[in-house]
Amino acid sequence: MKRFMFLGLLVLFLMSVSRLLGTTLWRDDFNKIENWYDNKAHPSYNAVIVPGKKAGTADVIQKGSEKWGKAAFTVSNVDVDIFNIIRVKVDKVEKNGDFKILASTSSWDKTFVVIDRGKGKGVHEGNIKEATGWKGKMTFNIVIVVEGAGKKVTLDWIALSSKESEDT
């Protein structure tokens, strides 16, 4: 009887852990472009994020005096010990353009490359904790950088997940 109780408790525990481990904390499928910061927030961002031609995509387009631009989304109170993976599905990078994904402190005083340039079309992944050295709960910016004057990057989705998540 004790053996069955132990096994039952073990199964419940493992089910609880598996729910946590394979979890996506935040995901934007770009059905609507909401809560992103770009040139509308401040001209120094040198980019806009707008709905793409294909439904459920977003275009990040460099617009401004620099040859690069950024769009950012703030995530709050994230435990980066658990939710430390950024994944992004890139549908297109314009010729002679490029992109990278950064994590920045909420005060913008420190910025870290999580997914470096030169990756092209496809699903890309980077580890925030490894890139930044952060621990525990953090509020930070997820930043999409587009490089090249007037260039555009088209995204299908971007997500913040636990390491074990297979969310794509």
Sequence and secondary structure as in RCSB ss.txt:
>XXXX:A:sequence
MKRFMFLGLLVLFLMSVSRLLGTTLWRDDFNKIENWYDNKAHPSYNAVIVPGKKAGTADVIQKGSEKWGKAAFTV
SNVDVDIFNIIRVKVDKVEKNGDFKILASTSSWDKTFVVIDRGKGKGVHEGNIKEATGWKGKMTFNIVIVVEGAG
KKVTLDWIALSSKESEDT
>XXXX:A:secstr
 HHHHHHHHHHHHHHHHHHHHT EEEEE  SS  SEESTTT GGG EEEEE SSTT EEEEE SSSSEEEEEEEE
EEEETTTS EEEEEEEEE TT EEEEEEEETTSS EEEEE S   SEEEEEEHHHHH   SEEEEEEEEEEESTT
 EEEEEEEEEE TT    
